[in-house]
């Protein structure tokens, strides 16, 4: 948490109490947020995430980076009658 703005900047999810007979032994995800500019406005949006999983002798790590946020303008025509 940012002490100045009180914004949540990181969310961490950790799987707990995974049954012993379940193939996945570890599952953790961390999601970081950062200010992103969209059309001159600033929004707190996902920036990076990391997921780590361990299952049946395999360890995987998936890193994601969220970029190129943009605004999308939609034009709505006259209502059909």
C-alpha positions as CSV (number, residue, x, y, z in Angstrom):
1,X,0.0,0.0,0.0
2,X,1.2,3.5,-0.8
3,X,1.2,5.3,2.6
4,X,0.7,8.7,1.0
5,X,-2.2,7.9,-1.4
6,X,-3.5,4.8,0.5
7,X,-3.8,3.0,-2.8
8,X,-3.3,-0.8,-3.0
9,X,-0.2,-1.4,-5.2
10,X,0.2,-5.1,-4.7
11,X,-2.1,-8.1,-4.3
12,X,-0.7,-11.5,-3.4
13,X,-2.7,-14.7,-3.6
14,X,-1.4,-17.8,-2.0
15,X,-3.2,-21.2,-2.2
16,X,-3.6,-22.7,1.3
17,X,-4.8,-26.1,2.5
18,X,-4.2,-27.8,-0.8
19,X,-5.3,-31.4,-0.4
20,X,-2.2,-33.7,-0.2
21,X,-3.5,-35.9,-3.0
22,X,-4.0,-32.9,-5.4
23,X,-1.3,-32.7,-8.1
24,X,-0.7,-28.9,-7.5
25,X,1.4,-28.4,-4.4
26,X,2.1,-24.6,-4.7
27,X,0.1,-21.9,-6.4
28,X,1.0,-18.2,-5.8
29,X,0.2,-15.1,-7.8
30,X,1.4,-11.5,-7.2
31,X,-0.2,-8.7,-9.1
32,X,1.5,-5.2,-9.0
33,X,-0.4,-2.0,-9.9
34,X,1.1,1.3,-11.2
35,X,-0.2,4.5,-12.5
36,X,-0.9,4.4,-16.3
37,X,-1.6,7.2,-18.6
38,X,-4.6,6.9,-20.9
39,X,-5.5,9.8,-23.1
40,X,-3.9,12.3,-20.6
41,X,-5.6,10.8,-17.6
42,X,-3.9,8.7,-14.9
43,X,-5.4,5.4,-13.8
44,X,-4.1,2.8,-11.3
45,X,-4.0,-0.4,-13.3
46,X,-2.3,-3.8,-13.3
47,X,1.3,-3.4,-14.3
48,X,3.0,-6.8,-13.8
49,X,2.0,-10.2,-12.5
50,X,3.9,-13.4,-11.5
51,X,2.3,-16.8,-11.0
52,X,4.3,-19.7,-9.6
53,X,3.0,-23.2,-9.5
54,X,4.5,-26.5,-8.5
55,X,2.9,-29.8,-9.6
56,X,4.2,-33.3,-9.7
57,X,7.8,-32.4,-9.9
58,X,7.4,-29.4,-12.2
59,X,7.9,-25.8,-11.2
60,X,6.5,-23.1,-13.5
61,X,6.7,-19.4,-13.4
62,X,4.6,-17.1,-15.6
63,X,5.5,-13.4,-15.8
64,X,3.1,-11.0,-17.4
65,X,3.5,-7.3,-18.2
66,X,0.5,-5.1,-18.9
67,X,1.3,-2.3,-21.3
68,X,-0.1,-0.2,-24.1
69,X,-3.3,0.8,-22.3
70,X,-5.4,3.0,-24.5
71,X,-8.8,4.5,-24.6
72,X,-11.4,3.3,-27.0
73,X,-14.0,5.6,-28.4
74,X,-17.4,4.2,-29.5
75,X,-19.8,6.0,-31.6
76,X,-23.5,5.3,-31.1
77,X,-25.9,6.1,-33.9
78,X,-29.6,7.0,-33.7
79,X,-31.8,4.4,-32.0
80,X,-33.6,2.1,-34.4
81,X,-37.4,2.2,-34.3
